[in-house]
């Protein structure tokens, strides 16, 4: 049986796709923390929620590393 999709799936970003596999891929590419947080909270598919949470953790780690790097040049730190 072929995967089902909605016509609107042709016009939306991957993270909004009706197929959870596409939403997982979309989560892995997103840089928008707000959208990822919403995906973690409300997506019906656990795999999508986990992918969004993983991506959030990656982005937070990168942000923390960048902040630490910036602090090295600040006097008194």
NORWO-V717132 format. One record per residue. SS is DSSP state (H for helix, E for strand, - for the rest). Layout:
ss = {SS	SS}
//
This chain:
ss = {-	-	-	-	-	-	H	H	H	H	-	-	-	H	H	H	-	-	-	H	H	H	H	H	H	H	H	H	H	-	-	-	H	H	H	H	H	H	H	H	H	H	-	-	-	H	H	H	H	H	H	H	H	H	H	H	H	H	H	H	H	H	H	H	H	H	H	H	H	H	H	H	-	-	-	-	-}
//
